[in-house]
Amino acid sequence: MARAGASMLENVELFAAALAILAGAALLYDASTTRDVGASYRLFVAAVALAGGLITGALVTRSKLHWRRIQKQNRDDA
């Protein structure tokens, strides 16, 4: 029963990761097309957001797949 709540949290984490990836991509595009003083700062923030989103998405997906494998094993044992 506790796994259902964890699944919802994983979905929220995946949504947040997707938002971070989109925000990072948008900031990368904006920083690469402008030549103002804050462009290097936006480029750094974009890289951090993009990397954070990709890493979070990969780790959450790996966790979901791991738990599905465990649940399948438990169903096969029963």
Secondary structure, DSSP 8 states (H G I E B T S, - for coil): -HHHHHHHHHHHHHHHHHHHHHHHHHHHHHHHH--STTHHHHHHHHHHHHHHHHHHHHHHHHHHHHHHHHHHHHHHH-
